[in-house]
Amino acid sequence: MELTREKALAIGAVVAVVAALLVWQFGPLLKMFSIYSYAKKVPIQFGYDEAQDYWILSSVVNEQERFRMVLDADSEETLGADEKAVAQSEVGILLIPQKPYSRTNLDPYHISYRIDIVQWKRLPAFDVNDAGWLTTAKYNIGVWKNGEELNSKNIEVDYQKQRVIEIETPEGPITVNNLGILPQGVEVPSGDLIIVVDPYGENHIFNKADVVQWIDTWNDWRSLHTGELWTTSNEKGWIPNDVQLTHVSEVAYEGEFDSLRLVYSGIAFAGTIAVYIPDSLADTIIVQLFKPVPEIVSVSPSPLPAIDEGKSVDFSVTVKNVGTEGTVDISCSSDAYSFTPLTATTRNMQVDETFTFKFRAYALNVFSDRDTIINIFVQGRGDTDTYNLEGRILNVEGYTPPIPDEVPPPEDGDEGGMPGWVLWLTIGCIVAVVMVAVVVYAAKKR
């Protein structure tokens, strides 16, 4: 099939529309995964300051690449004996280290060399202030909540600047303390150094003593010979070696050689970071400990089926603890039933735990069919709940249900003297003794 210009434009338009839809639909998700989720999650220690209402995250880091400190959702901290703070949202701090740099001032350095027997020329050189080096760390810091970025900020921190940074969010500022995590392995050039500019526009960092020796050698030689400083010195090997710079990726000169800046790469940043997160940003709640709140979820069967007096029926009560962990008690009461629990009536219930208590109800005596109510009561330290279970007891003519555990009354005529079976046993023993005596006596007569 031949691809005409019109068809190519149509295909391109369709592809553009699809791409735009994908970016609109999945752009935030792709951003989250590429920037935040793929950053290394460093171990942290955390706590909650009840007086100031913020979470404190701290971490000892030693990182080259981006990393994040995260207060996870459901993080909790016990407050006193019976409370705890619980963070309901995830809050993360994304730190992206950028290339640090060191800077110092430059001053003109006066040293001259011979250009012939009688003429001298100043060497373009600048003295490096070796006592003025100041290393600056650079970062981008972003605040993320539940996978979405709230704000970010580029900062630079050096030894002389305040190391407490605030980043505003719609739910209060986050404070990053002691962010002067310093680049490890940064080695500013040491010694007495000068910058020398060669005729080709190249800048060299030399040890000052080497330059002085080089120029003295040249001046002595030039008083007897002809030549050009850089060409001849290069041929004779008099030009000093440049100072070796560690981890330096860029050397920059600011102004008219007013200052020297060295930019580093491949540097790890190490130190301790403390982050202060307002409790509102983490959607923090204060939970009362050991205060279960029982709720009766269901009772089965409800209502109870009608039963004859003296009969029994089983029922169950399902209870859910919507409070914190603790002990839950259940009881049943009624003037028409007696009860036997089939499960324990006291239980330690966890948060959101559901448990089914079971009972057996015995119908007591009624003089006519009767509608009944069983009062079910559950309680915990945090709250109580009740349920009225309806039922019906049917009267049975001429029948009186036994009272559980009642000792039967004495029989008529027995007023509490010797029991009948003891009397008959005594008479039997006397008869036996008399018969034995008669037999023995008769045997002696023979």
C-alpha positions in Angstrom: 0.0 0.0 0.0 1.4 3.4 -1.0 1.8 5.8 1.9 0.6 9.2 0.6 1.3 12.5 2.2 -2.3 12.8 3.3 -2.2 9.3 5.0 1.1 10.2 6.7 -0.4 13.4 8.1 -3.5 11.5 9.3 -1.4 8.9 11.0 0.8 11.5 12.6 -2.2 13.4 13.9 -3.6 10.2 15.4 -0.3 9.4 17.1 -0.1 12.9 18.4 -3.6 12.7 19.9 -2.8 9.3 21.5 0.5 10.6 22.9 -1.3 13.7 24.4 -3.9 11.5 26.0 -1.3 9.2 27.5 0.7 12.1 28.9 -2.5 13.7 30.3 -3.6 10.4 31.9 -0.3 8.9 33.0 2.0 12.0 33.2 1.7 12.4 37.0 2.1 8.7 37.5 5.3 8.6 35.4 6.6 11.6 37.2 6.0 10.0 40.5 7.8 6.8 39.6 10.7 8.5 37.8 11.5 11.1 40.4 10.3 10.0 43.8 9.7 6.2 43.9 13.0 5.4 42.2 15.0 7.4 44.7 16.8 5.4 47.4 14.8 5.3 50.6 17.3 5.7 53.5 16.8 4.3 57.0 15.4 6.9 59.4 14.6 7.2 63.1 11.5 9.1 63.9 9.6 10.4 66.9 6.7 12.7 67.7 7.0 16.0 69.7 3.6 16.3 71.4 4.4 19.8 72.7 5.3 21.2 69.2 2.9 19.0 67.2 5.4 17.8 64.7 7.2 14.6 63.6 10.9 14.5 63.7 12.9 12.4 61.2 16.6 11.9 61.4 19.0 10.0 59.3 22.8 9.6 58.9 23.4 9.7 55.1 26.3 9.0 52.8 24.9 9.3 49.3 25.9 10.4 45.8 22.5 10.1 44.1 19.0 11.3 45.0 17.5 9.8 48.1 14.4 10.2 50.2 13.5 10.3 53.9 9.9 9.0 54.4 7.4 9.1 57.2 5.3 6.1 56.3 1.5 6.1 56.7 0.5 4.3 59.9 3.7 5.4 61.6 3.0 5.7 65.3 4.6 6.9 68.5 3.4 6.2 72.0 2.6 9.2 74.1 2.6 8.6 77.8 0.7 5.6 79.2 -2.5 5.5 77.2 -2.1 7.6 74.0 -0.3 7.3 70.7 0.1 9.5 67.6 -0.6 7.9 64.3 0.3 9.4 60.9 -2.4 8.6 58.4 -0.6 10.0 55.3 2.9 9.3 53.9 5.2 12.3 53.8 8.5 12.1 52.0 11.5 14.5 51.6 13.3 14.0 48.3 16.9 15.3 48.3 18.8 15.6 45.0 22.5 16.4 45.6 23.9 18.6 42.9 27.5 19.4 42.1 29.2 21.2 45.0 31.9 23.8 44.5 34.7 25.6 46.3 35.5 29.2 45.8 38.3 31.6 46.9 39.5 35.0 46.0 42.3 35.9 43.6 44.8 38.8 43.9 47.2 40.0 41.2 50.6 38.6 41.6 53.6 40.6 40.5 56.4 38.8 38.9 58.3 39.8 35.8 60.5 38.1 33.2 63.1 39.3 30.7 62.1 39.8 27.1 65.6 41.0 26.2 68.7 42.4 27.8 67.1 45.6 29.1 63.3 45.0 28.9 61.1 43.2 31.4 57.5 42.1 31.2 55.0 41.3 33.9 53.8 37.6 33.9 50.0 37.5 33.9 49.6 35.8 37.3 47.1 35.8 40.2 47.7 34.7 43.7 45.3 32.1 45.1 44.0 33.0 48.6 44.6 29.6 50.2 43.0 30.7 53.5 39.8 31.7 51.8 38.5 28.5 50.3 34.8 28.0 51.0 33.0 24.8 49.9 29.3 25.0 49.1 26.9 22.1 48.9 23.9 22.3 46.5 20.6 20.4 46.7 17.1 20.3 45.4 14.7 19.5 48.1 11.1 18.4 47.4 8.2 17.7 49.7 5.9 14.8 48.7 2.6 13.7 50.2 1.1 10.3 49.3 3.1 10.3 46.0 2.4 13.9 44.9 4.9 16.7 45.1 3.8 19.7 47.1 6.8 22.0 46.7 10.5 22.0 45.9 13.4 24.3 46.5 17.0 24.7 45.3 19.4 25.6 48.1 23.0 26.2 48.6 24.7 25.7 52.0 28.2 26.5 53.1 30.0 26.6 56.4 29.0 30.2 57.0 25.3 30.1 56.2 22.4 29.0 58.3 21.7 25.3 57.9 18.0 25.5 58.8 15.8 25.4 55.7 12.1 25.9 55.6 9.9 24.7 52.7 6.4 25.9 52.6 3.4 23.6 51.9 -0.3 24.2 52.0 -0.4 22.4 55.3 2.4 24.1 57.1 6.2 24.5 56.6 8.7 21.6 56.7 11.9 22.4 58.4 15.2 20.7 57.4 17.8 21.2 60.1 21.6 20.8 59.8 21.4 20.3 56.1 25.1 21.1 55.9 25.7 17.5 54.9 29.1 18.1 53.4 30.6 16.6 50.3 33.1 13.9 51.2 36.3 13.7 49.2 36.4 17.4 48.3 40.1 18.4 48.3 40.7 22.0 47.6 44.2 22.6 46.3 46.6 23.0 49.2 49.8 25.1 49.4 50.8 28.5 48.0 49.3 28.6 44.5 49.1 31.0 41.7 47.1 31.2 38.4 49.3 31.8 35.3 47.8 32.7 31.9 49.8 31.4 28.9 50.0 33.2 25.5 47.4 30.8 24.1 44.7 31.8 26.6 45.0 28.7 28.8 45.0 29.1 32.6 47.3 27.1 34.7 47.3 26.4 38.5 51.0 26.2 39.6 52.7 26.1 42.9 54.1 29.6 43.5 57.6 28.3 44.4 57.8 26.4 41.1 56.9 29.5 39.2 59.4 31.6 41.0 62.2 29.1 40.3 61.1 28.9 36.6 61.2 32.6 36.1 64.5 33.0 37.9 66.0 30.2 35.7 64.6 31.9 32.6 65.9 35.3 33.6 69.4 34.0 34.1 69.4 32.1 30.8 67.8 35.0 28.9 70.6 37.4 30.0 73.0 35.3 27.8 70.7 33.9 25.1 67.8 34.7 22.9 64.4 33.0 23.0 60.7 33.3 23.9 59.6 32.5 27.5 56.9 29.9 26.8 58.5 28.3 23.7 62.0 28.0 25.0 60.9 27.0 28.5 58.7 24.3 27.1 61.6 22.9 25.0 63.9 22.9 28.0 61.2 21.5 30.4 61.3 24.5 32.7 57.5 25.0 32.8 56.1 23.7 36.1 53.5 20.9 36.2 49.9 21.9 36.8 48.6 21.1 40.2 46.4 17.9 40.2 42.8 18.5 41.2 40.8 15.7 42.8 37.2 15.2 41.6 37.2 18.5 39.8 35.0 18.6 36.7 35.1 22.3 36.0 37.4 25.2 36.8 35.8 28.6 36.4 37.2 32.1 36.8 34.8 34.8 37.9 35.0 38.4 36.8 38.4 39.7 35.8 40.1 36.9 37.7 38.5 38.1 40.9 37.8 34.6 42.2 38.4 30.9 41.4 35.7 28.3 41.5 36.2 24.6 41.4 33.2 22.4 40.6 33.2 18.8 41.7 31.6 15.6 40.5 31.4 12.0 41.8 31.1 13.3 45.4 29.2 11.6 48.2 27.4 13.7 50.7 27.6 12.6 54.3 26.2 13.9 57.6 23.1 13.9 59.7 19.8 15.4 58.6 16.9 16.2 60.9 13.5 16.9 59.3 10.5 18.5 61.2 7.1 17.6 59.7 3.9 19.3 61.0 1.4 16.8 62.3 -1.3 18.4 60.0 0.7 17.5 56.9 0.8 13.8 58.0 -2.9 13.9 58.9 -1.9 12.9 62.4 -4.5 11.6 64.9 -4.1 10.9 68.6 -5.4 7.5 69.5 -6.5 6.5 73.0 -4.8 3.3 74.0 -6.6 0.4 75.8 -10.0 1.9 75.1 -12.0 -0.6 73.2 -15.3 0.5 71.7 -17.5 -2.5 71.2 -20.3 -2.4 68.7 -22.9 -5.2 68.4 -22.8 -6.1 64.7 -25.5 -8.7 64.6 -27.6 -11.1 66.8 -28.7 -14.4 65.5 -31.4 -15.5 65.5 -33.3 -12.3 66.0 -36.1 -12.5 67.1 -35.7 -15.7 69.0 -38.1 -18.5 68.0 -41.1 -19.1 70.3 -40.3 -22.0 72.7 -42.2 -23.8 75.4 -41.5 -23.1 79.0 -38.7 -25.3 80.3 -37.1 -25.5 76.8 -33.8 -23.8 75.7 -32.6 -21.9 72.6 -29.1 -20.9 71.5 -28.2 -17.5 70.2 -25.0 -15.6 69.2 -23.9 -12.0 69.4 -21.3 -10.7 67.0 -19.3 -7.8 68.4 -16.7 -5.6 66.6 -14.1 -3.5 68.4 -13.9 -0.1 66.6 -11.7 1.3 69.3 -8.2 0.4 70.4 -7.1 -2.9 71.9 -8.5 -3.8 75.3 -10.9 -6.0 77.3 -14.6 -6.3 76.2 -17.3 -7.8 78.5 -20.7 -9.0 77.5 -23.8 -10.0 79.6 -27.4 -10.9 79.1 -30.3 -10.3 81.5 -34.1 -11.1 81.4 -36.8 -11.9 83.9 -38.1 -14.6 81.6 -34.9 -16.6 81.0 -31.9 -18.0 82.7 -28.6 -18.1 80.7 -25.6 -20.3 80.2 -22.7 -18.8 78.3 -21.2 -21.1 75.7 -18.1 -18.9 75.2 -16.2 -16.7 77.6 -17.9 -13.5 78.3 -14.7 -11.5 78.6 -12.3 -11.1 75.7 -9.2 -9.0 74.9 -10.0 -7.7 71.5 -7.6 -6.1 69.0 -8.4 -3.1 66.8 -11.1 -3.9 64.3 -11.4 -7.5 65.6 -14.8 -9.2 65.3 -15.8 -12.0 67.7 -19.0 -14.0 68.2 -20.2 -14.7 71.7 -22.7 -17.5 72.2 -25.3 -18.2 74.9 -28.0 -20.7 75.7 -31.3 -19.3 77.1 -33.7 -21.4 79.3 -37.3 -20.4 79.3 -38.7 -20.0 82.8 -42.2 -20.7 84.1 -45.0 -18.6 82.6 -48.7 -18.7 83.4 -49.7 -17.8 79.8 -48.0 -17.2 76.5 -45.7 -14.3 76.9 -43.6 -11.9 74.8 -40.1 -11.5 76.2 -37.0 -9.2 76.0 -33.4 -10.2 76.5 -31.2 -7.2 77.3 -27.7 -7.7 75.8 -25.0 -5.4 77.1 -21.4 -5.1 75.9 -18.9 -2.7 77.4 -15.3 -1.6 77.0 -13.2 1.1 78.5 -14.0 3.4 75.5 -17.8 2.9 75.3 -20.8 0.5 75.6 -23.5 -0.9 73.3 -26.8 -2.6 73.9 -29.3 -4.7 72.0 -32.9 -5.8 72.9 -33.5 -9.3 71.7 -37.2 -10.2 71.4 -38.6 -13.7 72.0 -41.7 -15.6 73.1 -42.3 -18.3 75.7 -45.3 -20.6 75.4 -47.2 -21.8 78.4 -47.6 -25.6 78.9 -50.7 -26.5 80.8 -50.1 -28.5 84.0 -46.3 -28.3 83.6 -44.0 -26.4 86.0 -40.4 -26.2 84.8 -37.8 -27.2 87.4 -35.7 -24.5 88.9 -32.1 -25.1 87.9 -29.9 -26.4 90.8 -32.9 -26.5 93.3 -32.7 -29.3 95.9 -36.0 -31.3 95.9 -38.1 -30.8 99.1 -38.5 -33.6 101.6 -41.3 -36.2 101.0 -44.6 -35.9 102.9 -44.3 -37.3 106.5 -40.6 -37.0 106.6 -40.0 -34.1 108.9 -36.3 -34.3 108.8 -35.7 -37.4 111.0 -33.6 -40.5 110.1 -33.8 -41.3 106.4 -35.9 -44.5 105.6 -33.0 -46.4 104.0 -30.9 -46.0 107.1 -33.7 -47.4 109.3 -34.2 -50.5 107.1 -30.4 -51.1 107.0 -30.3 -51.0 110.9 -33.2 -53.5 111.2 -31.5 -55.8 108.7 -28.2 -55.8 110.6 -30.0 -56.6 113.9 -31.9 -59.6 112.3 -28.6 -60.9 110.9 -26.9 -60.7 114.3 -29.8 -62.6 115.9 -29.7 -65.3 113.3 -26.0 -65.8 113.6 -26.3 -66.1 117.4 -29.1 -68.8 117.1 -27.0 -70.8 114.7 -24.0 -70.8 117.0 -26.1 -71.7 120.0 -27.7 -74.7 118.2 -24.3 -76.0 117.1 -23.0 -76.0 120.7 -26.1 -78.0 121.9 -25.2 -80.8 119.5 
